[in-house]
Amino acid sequence: MTVKDDNIRQQILDASRGVFQRYGFAKVTMDDIAKAVHKSRTTLYYYFKNKQEVFMAIVMDESKSLFVAARKNIREDQPFVWNLKEFITVKLTMLSGMLASYHNLATDIRDNKEFFTGMRSQAIAEELSIFKQILKWAIHNHDIALIEGKDLDFLALTLVTAFSSLEQEVIMNGNLADITSRLDWLTAILAKGLK
């Protein structure tokens, strides 16, 4: 793609964000997006096959910003519990903010769990990488016992899966009350079990 193509694609995504925020996923059409970006539907179809592809590109952009923010808040010189809690807190806080911003979309997600699963699968590789980094730092700092190879991969996958369930609870049911103290408790138990 040329720079011009990248600029047009970004214009489509920027305009689409507002459309999805106002109407949610279910009610938006490619016509709505075309009107918002002041482009023809033909132009939209040059860049995206359908509204789902437009939306998934937005999700990927949002995910990137979420993971950039989360990575900025974890550090090698911090204990395992701190890094784990910081990553999860940043992620849940940003997810809650996104849900507030995309209020109608949150309803669509709650009504269609397959939609959430598709969105979630986009972020798993990045999240696995972050959990593995946190675990490696914790091993290096002697916060947890030595874990290597497939066991480290499996533990990272287990953490991703467990915290994904927590995210799903927050997203599907809006249960974020008292999450900070609950994360303190949960991360302390995890650290103690991995000593």
JOPEWO-V245340 format. One record per pair of residues at least 24 apart in sequence whose C-alpha atoms are under 6 Angstrom apart, sorted by the first residue. I is the first residue (numbers start at 1). J is the second residue. Records with the same first field share a line. If there is no record, write none. Layout:
BEGIN
I = J + J
END
This chain:
BEGIN
12 = 37
21 = 102
23 = 104
24 = 104 + 105
25 = 105
76 = 137
80 = 138
81 = 187
110 = 172
128 = 156
131 = 156
132 = 156
144 = 194 + 195
145 = 195
END
